[in-house]
Amino acid sequence: MPSVSSRWRIAAAAVAGTILVGYPLVAPNAYMLYVAVFALMYMALATSWNIMGGLTGYISLGHSAFFGLGAYVTGLAVTRLGLSHLLMAVVAGLLVGVLAIAIGYVALRVRGASFVIVTIALVYMFSLLAQGWRNLTGGSTGLRVPAIGDLSRLQIHTVFFYAFAVMFLLALATWWFIDRSKLGMGLKAIREDEDKAQALGVPTNAYKISAFAISAGFTAVGGGLYAAWFNALDPVFVFSIIIGANMVLMALLGGVHHLLGPALGAVIVVPASEYFLVQLGETQIHLVATGLLLAIVVLVMPDGIIPALSALRRRRGPPAASIRESSAETATTSRVTP
């Protein structure tokens, strides 16, 4: 018979599955469905980032480079070649994942702040390339991507709600599988002490590059889906450092060492950002308000929301028995039991 905690997990999974399947059918209007799609997009992106950042401890602010590459590969294939939007989003993920192997081979030679700087430089490099290569990308004016069929905006939101939901679930499954695999054990050893892990025989470079490529590939799929959903690409936005920073902040807010931590962070940040945007208008003030909210939460719960709630539950629960008490109880039981 499943334990109480297992029953709670099954019930929570059932509720989440019902919401994922049924929300587009009960959404009050197109705007609320748009916010849900945007939240799902960032849930998928933050979980994808966490495959690298959470498991290895390498903080990349440059994942928006892979987001933008996925968006432009998909947009150009649809615009110039007339290929399928959703198919090209997946193909873009595979292509960018292969490219990330080469990038990771160079970028992952450095650690700490140096790695962060390299990833930021990567974003600006691809942003300038997209703006300067006008014959291919449209330059700073951007790229118009044909819409999928003759669908209304509400129908488009519904299609991409489910598309991002599938991507999110696949990213979750990938993180869960890696976390429990030999690769995951090696990545967590790197996170704790890379030099010691290397001395113990862990192929640190190969493991880091693998996680980097998988994370980049998923992020590129998100960029491709964004291009097909929004139908307009602005190189300044899709290669913006803000997108990469959002992934990091959402993962840190929820808890990078937990499967659902990044998703929880996205569920909080995206609606809060939209609320501040509506209340404060199309200015940069709404970004300041969102940043203040995140700063307050991080100061109160530095390890993330999920670890903080777990610690609170342990403090309010019954005190754990000491080793001496447990041993005495076991000895008594063994003497009484025939």
Secondary structure in CASP SS format (residue, H / E / C, confidence):
PFRMAT SS
TARGET T0000
AUTHOR 0000-0000-0000
METHOD secondary structure of the structure
MODEL  1
M C 1.00
P C 1.00
S C 1.00
V H 1.00
S H 1.00
S H 1.00
R H 1.00
W H 1.00
R H 1.00
I H 1.00
A H 1.00
A H 1.00
A H 1.00
A H 1.00
V H 1.00
A H 1.00
G H 1.00
T H 1.00
I H 1.00
L H 1.00
V H 1.00
G H 1.00
Y H 1.00
P H 1.00
L H 1.00
V H 1.00
A C 1.00
P C 1.00
N C 1.00
A H 1.00
Y H 1.00
M H 1.00
L H 1.00
Y H 1.00
V H 1.00
A H 1.00
V H 1.00
F H 1.00
A H 1.00
L H 1.00
M H 1.00
Y H 1.00
M H 1.00
A H 1.00
L H 1.00
A H 1.00
T H 1.00
S H 1.00
W H 1.00
N H 1.00
I H 1.00
M H 1.00
G H 1.00
G H 1.00
L H 1.00
T H 1.00
G C 1.00
Y C 1.00
I C 1.00
S C 1.00
L C 1.00
G C 1.00
H H 1.00
S H 1.00
A H 1.00
F H 1.00
F H 1.00
G H 1.00
L H 1.00
G H 1.00
A H 1.00
Y H 1.00
V H 1.00
T H 1.00
G H 1.00
L H 1.00
A H 1.00
V H 1.00
T H 1.00
R H 1.00
L H 1.00
G C 1.00
L C 1.00
S C 1.00
H H 1.00
L H 1.00
L H 1.00
M H 1.00
A H 1.00
V H 1.00
V H 1.00
A H 1.00
G H 1.00
L H 1.00
L H 1.00
V H 1.00
G H 1.00
V H 1.00
L H 1.00
A H 1.00
I H 1.00
A H 1.00
I H 1.00
G H 1.00
Y H 1.00
V H 1.00
A H 1.00
L C 1.00
R C 1.00
V C 1.00
R C 1.00
G H 1.00
A H 1.00
S H 1.00
F H 1.00
V H 1.00
I H 1.00
V H 1.00
T H 1.00
I H 1.00
A H 1.00
L H 1.00
V H 1.00
Y H 1.00
M H 1.00
F H 1.00
S H 1.00
L H 1.00
L H 1.00
A H 1.00
Q H 1.00
G H 1.00
W C 1.00
R H 1.00
N H 1.00
L H 1.00
T H 1.00
G C 1.00
G H 1.00
S H 1.00
T H 1.00
G C 1.00
L E 1.00
R E 1.00
V C 1.00
P C 1.00
A C 1.00
I C 1.00
G C 1.00
D C 1.00
L C 1.00
S C 1.00
R H 1.00
L H 1.00
Q H 1.00
I H 1.00
H H 1.00
T H 1.00
V H 1.00
F H 1.00
F H 1.00
Y H 1.00
A H 1.00
F H 1.00
A H 1.00
V H 1.00
M H 1.00
F H 1.00
L H 1.00
L H 1.00
A H 1.00
L H 1.00
A H 1.00
T H 1.00
W H 1.00
W H 1.00
F H 1.00
I H 1.00
D H 1.00
R C 1.00
S C 1.00
K H 1.00
L H 1.00
G H 1.00
M H 1.00
G H 1.00
L H 1.00
K H 1.00
A H 1.00
I H 1.00
R H 1.00
E H 1.00
D H 1.00
E H 1.00
D H 1.00
K H 1.00
A H 1.00
Q H 1.00
A H 1.00
L C 1.00
G C 1.00
V C 1.00
P C 1.00
T H 1.00
N H 1.00
A H 1.00
Y H 1.00
K H 1.00
I H 1.00
S H 1.00
A H 1.00
F H 1.00
A H 1.00
I H 1.00
S H 1.00
A H 1.00
G H 1.00
F H 1.00
T H 1.00
A H 1.00
V H 1.00
G H 1.00
G H 1.00
G H 1.00
L H 1.00
Y H 1.00
A H 1.00
A H 1.00
W H 1.00
F H 1.00
N C 1.00
A E 1.00
L E 1.00
D C 1.00
P H 1.00
V H 1.00
F H 1.00
V H 1.00
F C 1.00
S C 1.00
I H 1.00
I H 1.00
I H 1.00
G H 1.00
A H 1.00
N H 1.00
M H 1.00
V H 1.00
L H 1.00
M H 1.00
A H 1.00
L H 1.00
L H 1.00
G H 1.00
G C 1.00
V C 1.00
H C 1.00
H C 1.00
L C 1.00
L C 1.00
G H 1.00
P H 1.00
A H 1.00
L H 1.00
G H 1.00
A H 1.00
V H 1.00
I H 1.00
V H 1.00
V H 1.00
P H 1.00
A H 1.00
S H 1.00
E H 1.00
Y H 1.00
F H 1.00
L H 1.00
V H 1.00
Q H 1.00
L H 1.00
G C 1.00
E C 1.00
T C 1.00
Q C 1.00
I H 1.00
H H 1.00
L H 1.00
V H 1.00
A H 1.00
T H 1.00
G H 1.00
L H 1.00
L H 1.00
L H 1.00
A H 1.00
I H 1.00
V H 1.00
V H 1.00
L H 1.00
V H 1.00
M C 1.00
P C 1.00
D C 1.00
G C 1.00
I H 1.00
I H 1.00
P H 1.00
A H 1.00
L H 1.00
S H 1.00
A H 1.00
L H 1.00
R H 1.00
R H 1.00
R H 1.00
R H 1.00
G C 1.00
P C 1.00
P C 1.00
A C 1.00
A C 1.00
S C 1.00
I H 1.00
R H 1.00
E H 1.00
S H 1.00
S H 1.00
A H 1.00
E H 1.00
T H 1.00
A H 1.00
T H 1.00
T H 1.00
S H 1.00
R H 1.00
V H 1.00
T C 1.00
P C 1.00
END
